Amino acid sequence: MYYKQIYLNIIKIKYKIMIAVCENNLLRYLNNNNNKMNTMRIKLRAAPVATIITSLLLSGCYKDGFTISDVVIKPIPKPEPLPKPESVLISPSPLMEETWNADRGFIDFFSPQTDSEVDRYYPKTTSVAYRWNWAQIEPNEGVYDFTIIENAIEQAKQAGKKISFRIMAQGYDNDWGTQSDLPSWLTNQIGKFKIDSVGNHWVADYSDITFQQKYSDLFRALAQRFDGSEDIIHIDVGAVGMHGSWSFNSNPLTNYKDLFNDFNNIKQIPVIAKSHFKKTPIITSLETGAEQFLLSGISAGTGWRADCLGGIYGSKDIVNDVYKPLIANLNNTTPEFSQAWRKAPVVMQVCGGFPYWKTSGITTEDAKAYFDFALKHHVSSIMFTGNEVPEIYRDIVKSASTHMGYRIELLSASILDNIPSMQSDYTIDTTWANTGSAPYYKSARLSFRIKDVNGNLITGKSTSLDANEIQPAEIYEAGTIEYRNNTTLQLRNLEPDSEYKLEAAFIKIDGSPAFTISSDLENNDNWMTISKFKTKSNKYKTIGFVWHLGQSLFFSDFIILKHVICITKFNIFLLVT
């Protein structure tokens, strides 16, 4: 840019002729001024070129009648180097409040929570859980009606939430007008039977080959429409048992194993569901008497669900008397179970709502112990029936809401400030951690961008660091695992003495930010502003000549003439920057 401004036009002069003329003029000048040359100090680099320039200048001035007093030879100052940007290390503080990110947190049942409900000390929810019967989705064989699912998604989106759902395979004597029954076309093929101890509850033979083939067809159709949907946080395998609980009114499946043609073959149900959903997480139930079916799903890549967190039935504490020994046994016999949370979510449920806890005599110490149990087992979400949280539990519920699921934090960033506007790149070194209880189970890559004060995009880049790689510690609250990323952004078109901002987000495949980063830094539409920086001017405080002939050269000395008409005569320009 600068060399183009300084140009010596000697293209029309033949090189050899020019050398001869210039050397002759220079010798003639030196012979005539021999007594004055002791005061001159000529140190020239690139001798032939220097000879040309010096000869041209001196011979030109000599012809115009100037004397040596008109010529001053001074050493050329070296150009100042480009100013270096300033490196700054920042360590943001994490948000001390909940981040209302989807795919984590409390889940409502059946309808989105309203603002008035939140005001009445409901725990704020991020998603809504639904249960539908098979007959509602496939009223006729091979004819699928997803209207009810799509309507639920739309209703949830309007409330800023996502959904989860399960498809149940059960029926009742009283249909209640909601198609809560097995599809008649299916029972015409394989029949149905009543569980005597449950009363009006009808089921099919889950082990039947025809049942499983039709169930696979259903999930194939569901996956074709909804797998990878950003509106669905997970799908619960709810084909087995009452309400899809993998039990019959809290009675283990094993109590009814003789009713099924091949009881062990029920283990194919979660495998079938997972085989069709490659992107959207699948979970299945942790239930006494159904462990082998859960483990079959875990091996296929499903997560798990535990109902009735804090549930007390008579003298039985579900967490302490059921889940703790059940999980301990699974961890000891099947190590794969203890690591299932790394691949798919762990979801729990509060049966009866939080007022039920109070009427059941659950103390604040009990409540904290239940949530600690959930967090220790890497819970992502907790379902509950919408109702107020009694005051004695509110702080505990808020703390659980803050820490459950993923919580991606920026621990530190090495950034630049006072950047020369000619700077060609910007390197940022960042350190991240997941201080929550569970991973982020989808894909979202760390990305950076630089914008000017008017919001115009200057540059941006997506890195190789995916949010799902930023894992929490194996043992909850036992420290964090740090993940470092070093990224260089290519700069262009930076204006001197201007302000820019560097932003970061984890970006989904559609280009939008996936979630809010847990940080006290400025956040706009889930783009976190890491820094605001200024550019410096690139001015050189140097006066000199530059000669451009195919390439640009700087000279050790340069000549300043008092009468610059002698210079312009040769089309030599003086650069002052």
C-alpha positions in Angstrom: 0.0 0.0 0.0 2.8 2.4 1.0 5.2 1.3 -1.7 2.6 2.0 -4.4 2.4 5.6 -3.2 6.2 6.1 -3.8 7.1 5.5 -7.4 10.2 6.3 -9.4 9.3 6.5 -13.1 12.4 5.3 -15.0 10.8 2.8 -17.3 11.6 4.8 -20.4 15.3 5.0 -19.7 17.4 2.1 -20.8 19.2 0.6 -17.9 22.7 0.5 -19.4 22.4 4.0 -20.9 21.1 5.3 -17.6 24.0 3.8 -15.6 26.6 5.3 -18.0 25.0 8.8 -17.9 24.5 8.7 -14.2 28.0 7.5 -13.4 29.5 10.2 -15.7 27.5 12.9 -14.1 28.4 11.7 -10.6 32.2 11.6 -11.5 32.0 15.1 -13.1 30.3 16.4 -9.9 32.9 14.8 -7.6 35.8 16.1 -9.6 34.5 19.6 -9.5 33.7 19.4 -5.7 36.6 17.3 -4.5 37.4 19.7 -1.6 33.9 19.4 -0.2 33.4 15.7 -0.2 35.0 15.2 3.2 31.9 16.6 4.7 29.7 14.1 2.9 29.0 10.6 4.2 27.3 8.4 1.6 26.4 4.9 2.8 24.3 3.2 0.2 22.9 -0.3 0.1 22.2 -2.1 -3.2 25.0 -0.3 -5.0 23.7 -0.2 -8.6 20.4 1.1 -7.5 21.8 3.6 -5.1 24.2 4.8 -7.8 21.3 5.4 -10.1 19.3 7.4 -7.6 22.3 9.4 -6.3 23.5 10.1 -9.9 20.1 11.2 -11.0 19.6 13.5 -8.1 23.1 15.0 -8.1 23.3 15.3 -11.9 19.9 16.8 -12.1 20.7 19.3 -9.4 24.1 20.0 -10.9 22.6 20.8 -14.3 20.2 23.2 -12.7 23.1 25.1 -11.2 22.9 24.0 -7.6 25.9 23.8 -5.4 26.8 21.2 -2.7 25.4 23.5 -0.1 22.0 22.8 -1.6 22.4 19.1 -0.8 22.2 17.6 2.6 22.8 13.9 3.1 21.3 12.4 6.2 20.9 8.9 7.6 17.5 7.4 7.0 15.7 6.4 10.2 14.5 2.8 10.4 10.7 2.5 10.2 9.1 1.8 13.5 7.8 -1.8 13.8 4.1 -2.4 13.8 2.7 -1.8 17.3 2.0 -5.1 19.1 -1.5 -5.8 20.4 -2.0 -6.0 24.2 -2.8 -9.5 25.6 -5.3 -9.5 28.4 -6.4 -12.5 30.5 -10.0 -12.5 31.8 -11.7 -14.9 34.2 -15.5 -14.3 34.1 -17.7 -15.2 37.0 -20.4 -17.9 36.5 -24.1 -17.0 36.6 -25.4 -17.6 40.1 -28.9 -18.0 38.9 -30.7 -20.6 36.7 -30.1 -20.6 33.0 -33.3 -21.5 31.3 -31.8 -23.7 28.7 -33.9 -26.4 27.1 -32.8 -30.1 27.3 -32.3 -29.7 31.1 -34.2 -28.5 34.2 -37.7 -29.0 35.4 -40.3 -30.5 33.1 -44.0 -29.8 33.2 -46.7 -32.4 32.6 -49.3 -32.1 29.7 -49.4 -28.4 29.2 -46.9 -25.5 29.2 -46.5 -23.6 32.4 -48.0 -20.0 32.5 -46.3 -16.9 33.8 -48.8 -16.6 36.6 -47.9 -20.2 37.7 -44.2 -19.2 37.9 -45.2 -16.2 40.0 -46.9 -18.5 42.5 -43.5 -20.3 43.2 -43.7 -23.0 40.7 -40.3 -24.1 39.7 -39.8 -22.6 36.2 -39.9 -25.3 33.5 -38.0 -25.6 30.3 -40.0 -28.4 28.7 -43.3 -30.2 28.7 -43.8 -34.0 29.0 -46.7 -35.7 27.2 -48.1 -39.2 27.2 -50.1 -40.5 24.2 -51.6 -43.8 23.4 -50.7 -45.7 20.3 -54.2 -45.5 19.0 -54.0 -41.7 18.9 -51.0 -41.8 16.7 -51.9 -44.8 14.4 -55.7 -45.1 14.4 -55.5 -47.3 11.3 -52.6 -49.6 10.4 -50.0 -47.7 8.5 -51.9 -44.5 8.7 -50.1 -42.1 11.1 -51.6 -38.9 12.5 -48.9 -36.7 14.1 -51.3 -33.8 14.6 -51.4 -34.2 18.3 -47.6 -34.1 18.5 -47.2 -31.2 16.2 -49.8 -29.2 18.1 -48.0 -29.9 21.3 -44.7 -28.7 19.8 -46.3 -25.5 18.6 -47.9 -24.8 21.9 -44.7 -25.4 23.7 -42.7 -23.2 21.3 -45.1 -20.3 21.9 -44.2 -20.6 25.6 -40.5 -20.8 24.8 -40.3 -24.5 25.6 -39.6 -27.9 24.1 -41.4 -31.3 24.6 -40.7 -34.9 25.5 -43.2 -37.7 25.0 -43.9 -41.4 25.4 -46.2 -43.6 23.3 -48.1 -46.1 25.5 -49.6 -49.4 24.5 -52.5 -49.9 27.0 -56.2 -49.7 27.2 -59.1 -49.1 29.6 -62.6 -50.3 29.9 -63.6 -46.6 29.9 -62.0 -44.9 27.0 -62.7 -41.4 28.5 -63.1 -40.2 24.9 -59.4 -39.8 24.4 -58.6 -43.0 22.4 -56.7 -44.3 25.5 -56.7 -47.8 24.1 -54.6 -50.2 22.1 -55.2 -49.8 18.4 -58.1 -52.0 17.5 -56.4 -53.1 14.3 -53.5 -54.4 16.4 -55.6 -56.3 18.9 -57.5 -57.8 16.1 -54.3 -59.4 15.0 -52.7 -60.4 18.4 -55.4 -59.9 21.0 -55.2 -58.3 24.4 -55.7 -59.4 27.9 -56.6 -57.8 31.3 -54.2 -57.6 34.2 -56.5 -58.9 36.9 -54.8 -57.2 39.8 -55.1 -53.8 38.1 -58.7 -54.1 37.2 -59.7 -52.3 34.0 -56.2 -52.2 32.5 -55.7 -54.0 29.2 -52.3 -54.8 27.6 -51.0 -56.7 24.6 -48.3 -59.3 24.6 -45.2 -57.2 24.3 -43.0 -60.2 23.4 -45.2 -61.1 20.4 -43.2 -60.9 17.1 -46.2 -59.1 15.4 -46.4 -56.6 18.2 -42.7 -55.8 17.9 -42.9 -55.5 14.1 -45.8 -53.1 14.3 -44.0 -51.1 17.1 -40.9 -50.9 14.9 -43.1 -49.6 12.0 -44.5 -46.9 14.3 -41.1 -45.8 15.5 -39.7 -45.8 12.0 -42.5 -43.3 11.0 -41.9 -41.2 14.1 -38.2 -41.1 13.5 -38.7 -40.1 9.8 -40.7 -37.1 11.1 -39.1 -36.2 14.4 -35.6 -37.6 14.8 -33.2 -34.7 15.3 -35.9 -32.2 15.9 -34.8 -29.3 17.9 -38.2 -29.2 19.5 -37.9 -32.5 21.3 -35.5 -33.1 24.2 -36.0 -36.9 24.4 -38.4 -39.7 23.8 -39.4 -42.1 26.5 -39.9 -45.8 25.7 -43.4 -46.2 27.3 -44.8 -49.1 25.5 -44.7 -51.5 28.5 -46.8 -51.4 31.6 -49.3 -49.1 33.1 -48.8 -45.5 31.8 -45.6 -46.8 30.2 -44.0 -47.3 33.6 -42.7 -50.8 33.0 -44.7 -52.1 35.9 -48.3 -52.7 36.7 -49.5 -50.3 39.4 -46.1 -50.6 41.1 -46.2 -54.4 40.8 -43.0 -55.7 39.0 -43.4 -57.1 35.5 -41.8 -60.3 36.8 -45.1 -61.0 38.7 -46.8 -61.4 35.4 -44.1 -63.1 33.3 -46.3 -66.1 32.7 -48.8 -64.0 30.8 -46.3 -63.4 28.0 -45.2 -65.9 25.4 -41.5 -65.0 25.6 -41.0 -62.7 28.6 -37.3 -62.2 27.9 -38.0 -61.0 24.4 -39.6 -57.9 25.8 -36.0 -56.6 26.0 -36.3 -55.8 22.3 -38.7 -52.9 22.9 -36.1 -50.2 23.9 -33.7 -51.6 21.3 -36.3 -51.1 18.6 -36.9 -47.5 19.6 -33.3 -46.6 19.7 -32.6 -48.3 16.3 -34.8 -45.7 14.6 -33.8 -42.6 16.6 -30.2 -41.9 15.8 -30.1 -38.2 16.9 -32.9 -37.6 19.5 -32.1 -39.2 22.9 -34.1 -42.2 24.0 -34.7 -43.1 27.6 -36.3 -46.2 29.3 -37.5 -46.9 32.8 -35.4 -48.0 35.8 -37.8 -50.4 37.5 -37.6 -53.4 39.8 -38.4 -56.5 37.9 -37.5 -54.8 34.5 -33.7 -54.5 35.0 -32.8 -56.8 32.1 -35.0 -54.7 29.7 -33.3 -51.5 30.9 -29.9 -52.9 30.4 -30.8 -54.0 26.9 -31.7 -50.4 26.2 -28.5 -49.1 27.9 -26.4 -51.4 25.6 -28.2 -49.9 22.6 -27.4 -46.3 23.8 -30.5 -45.2 25.8 -30.6 -43.2 29.0 -32.9 -44.0 31.9 -35.8 -42.7 33.9 -36.6 -43.1 37.6 -40.1 -42.3 38.8 -41.3 -41.0 42.2 -38.2 -39.1 43.4 -39.1 -38.6 47.1 -42.1 -40.9 46.8 -43.2 -42.6 50.0 -45.7 -45.4 50.0 -46.6 -46.5 53.5 -43.2 -47.2 55.1 -41.3 -47.4 51.8 -39.0 -44.5 50.8 -38.6 -45.0 47.0 -35.1 -43.4 46.9 -33.6 -45.0 49.9 -35.4 -48.4 49.9 -35.7 -49.0 46.2 -33.4 -47.0 43.9 -30.2 -46.9 45.9 -29.9 -50.6 46.3 -31.1 -51.2 42.8 -28.6 -48.8 41.3 -25.8 -50.2 43.5 -26.5 -53.7 42.2 -26.6 -52.5 38.6 -23.3 -50.7 39.0 -21.7 -53.7 40.5 -23.0 -56.2 38.0 -23.1 -54.1 34.8 -20.4 -51.3 34.7 -21.9 -50.1 31.5 -24.9 -48.8 33.5 -22.8 -46.5 35.6 -21.6 -44.8 32.4 -24.9 -44.6 30.6 -25.3 -40.9 31.5 -22.5 -40.0 29.2 -24.5 -41.1 26.1 -28.1 -40.2 27.0 -30.1 -38.3 29.6 -31.0 -39.4 33.1 -34.5 -38.2 33.9 -36.4 -38.4 37.2 -40.0 -37.6 38.3 -41.6 -36.2 41.4 -44.8 -38.1 42.0 -47.7 -36.1 43.3 -45.9 -32.8 43.2 -44.1 -30.9 46.0 -47.1 -30.4 48.3 -47.2 -34.2 48.5 -43.7 -34.1 50.0 -44.9 -31.8 52.8 -48.0 -33.9 53.6 -45.8 -37.0 53.6 -43.5 -35.5 56.3 -40.5 -35.0 54.0 -38.1 -32.6 55.8 -35.8 -30.0 54.2 -32.9 -32.4 55.0 -34.8 -35.2 53.2 -35.6 -32.9 50.2 -31.9 -31.9 49.9 -30.9 -35.5 50.1 -33.3 -36.5 47.3 -32.0 -33.8 45.0 -28.4 -34.6 45.9 -29.2 -38.2 44.9 -30.5 -37.0 41.5 -27.4 -34.7 40.9 -25.0 -37.5 41.9 -26.5 -39.7 39.3 -26.1 -37.0 36.6 -29.8 -36.1 36.3 -30.6 -33.8 33.3 -34.3 -33.1 34.0 -36.9 -33.7 36.7 -40.6 -34.1 35.8 -43.3 -32.9 38.2 -47.0 -32.3 38.4 -47.5 -28.5 38.3 -48.2 -27.0 41.7 -46.7 -24.6 44.1 -43.5 -25.4 45.9 -44.0 -25.2 49.7 -41.9 -22.4 51.2 -39.7 -24.8 53.1 -38.4 -26.4 49.9 -38.0 -23.3 47.6 -34.3 -22.6 48.1 -33.6 -26.3 47.7 -35.6 -26.5 44.5 -34.0 -23.4 43.1 -30.5 -24.8 43.8 -31.4 -28.1 42.1 -32.8 -26.1 39.1 -29.5 -24.2 38.8 -27.2 -27.2 38.9 -29.1 -30.1 37.1 -28.2 -30.9 33.6 -25.4 -29.2 31.6 -24.0 -25.9 32.6 -21.2 -24.7 30.3 -19.0 -22.0 31.7 -16.1 -19.9 30.3 -13.4 -20.2 32.9 -10.9 -17.9 31.3 -9.9 -16.3 28.0 -6.7 -14.7 26.7 -7.8 -11.9 24.5 -6.2 -9.0 22.6 -6.7 -5.2 22.8 -5.3 -2.2 21.0 -4.9 -4.2 17.8 -3.2 -2.5 14.8 -5.8 -2.1 12.1 -3.3 -3.8 9.7 -3.3 -6.9 12.0 -4.1 -10.0 9.8 -5.3 -12.4 12.6 -6.7 -12.6 16.1 -5.8 -15.5 18.3 -8.0 -16.3 21.3 -7.2 -19.0 23.9 -10.2 -20.1 26.0 -10.8 -22.6 28.8 -14.2 -24.2 29.3 -15.9 -26.5 31.8 -19.2 -28.1 32.5 -20.1 -27.4 36.1 -23.5 -29.0 35.9 -24.5 -32.6 36.6 -24.8 -33.9 33.0 -23.5 -33.5 29.5 -25.1 -31.6 26.6 -26.4 -34.6 24.5 -26.7 -32.9 21.1 -24.2 -31.2 18.9 -23.2 -27.6 19.1 -19.8 -26.3 18.1 -17.9 -23.5 19.8 -17.9 -20.5 17.4 -16.4 -17.0 17.5 -17.2 -13.9 15.6 -16.1 -10.3 15.5 -18.5 -7.4 14.9 -18.2 -3.7 14.6 -20.2 -1.2 16.7 -22.9 -1.2 14.0 -23.4 -4.9 14.2 -21.7 -5.7 10.9 -20.0 -9.1 10.9 -16.2 -8.7 10.3 -15.1 -12.3 10.6 -16.2 -15.6 12.2 -15.1 -19.2 12.7 -16.5 -22.4 14.0 -14.1 -24.5 16.0 -13.7 -28.3 16.5 -14.8 -28.1 20.1 -18.3 -29.6 20.5 -20.4 -28.8 23.6 -21.2 -32.6 24.0 -17.4 -33.2 24.5 -17.3 -30.8 27.6 -18.2 -33.4 30.2 -18.9 -32.8 33.9 -16.8 -34.6 36.5 -17.5 -38.2 37.1 -18.3 -37.4 40.8 -20.6 -34.5 41.1 -19.1 -31.5 43.0 -15.6 -33.2 42.9 -14.1 -30.5 40.8 -14.3 -29.8 37.1 -12.6 -31.0 33.9 -11.1 -28.1 31.9 -11.3 -28.0 28.1 -9.0 -25.6 26.3 -9.5 -24.2 22.8 -7.1 -22.1 20.8 -8.5 -20.4 17.7 -7.2 -17.9 15.2 -9.6 -15.6 13.4 -8.6 -14.1 10.1 -9.0 -10.3 10.2 -9.9 -8.0 7.3 -11.1 -4.5 6.7 -10.5 -3.3 10.3 -10.7 0.5 10.6 -8.0 2.3 12.6 -9.1 3.8 15.9 -12.3 1.9 15.9 -14.1 -0.4 18.4 -15.1 -4.0 17.8 -16.5 -6.8 20.0 -15.5 -10.5 20.1 -18.4 -12.9 20.8 -18.7 -16.6 21.4 -21.6 -19.1 21.2 -22.1 -22.8 20.8 -23.8 -23.2 17.4 -26.3 -25.8 16.2 -26.3 -27.2 12.7 -28.9 -24.5 11.7 -26.4 -21.7 12.6 -28.3 -20.6 15.8 -26.9 -20.6 19.3 -27.9 -23.8 21.2 -28.0 -22.4 24.7 -27.0 -19.7 27.1 -23.4 -19.9 28.4 -23.3 -19.6 32.2 -21.3 -16.4 32.6 -21.9 -12.9 33.9 -20.6 -11.4 30.7 -22.9 -9.5 28.3 -25.2 -11.8 26.4 -27.3 -11.0 23.3 -29.4 -13.8 21.8 -27.1 -16.3 23.4 -24.0 -14.8 21.8 -21.7 -13.9 24.8 -19.5 -10.9 24.4 -16.0 -11.9 25.6 -14.4 -8.6 24.9 -14.6 -5.2 23.3 -11.4 -4.1 21.8 -10.0 -1.1 19.9 -7.7 -0.8 16.9 -4.6 1.4 16.7 -3.6 3.6 13.8 -0.7 2.2 11.6 1.1 5.5 11.1 4.9 5.5 10.6 6.7 8.6 11.9 9.4 8.3 9.3 10.3 10.4 6.3 12.0 8.7 3.5 12.2 7.8 -0.2 11.0 4.5 -1.5 11.9 3.3 -4.9 9.7 0.7 -6.6 11.1 -1.2 -9.5 9.5 -4.6 -9.6 10.3 -4.8 -5.9 10.5 -2.3 -3.0 13.8 -1.4 -1.3 14.7 0.8 1.7 18.1 2.6 1.6 20.6 3.2 4.4 20.8 6.9 3.6 18.6 9.3 1.7 19.0 12.7 0.3 16.9 15.7 1.1 17.1 18.6 -1.3 16.3 22.1 -0.4 14.9 22.7 -3.8 12.4 20.0 -4.4 11.8 21.0 -8.0 14.9 19.0 -8.6 13.1 16.0 -7.3 9.8 16.4 -9.1 11.7 16.8 -12.3 12.5 13.0 -12.0 9.1 12.0 -10.8 10.3 11.1 -7.4 7.8 11.6 -4.6 8.4 12.4 -1.0 6.5 10.2 1.5 5.5 11.6 4.8 3.3 9.2 6.8 
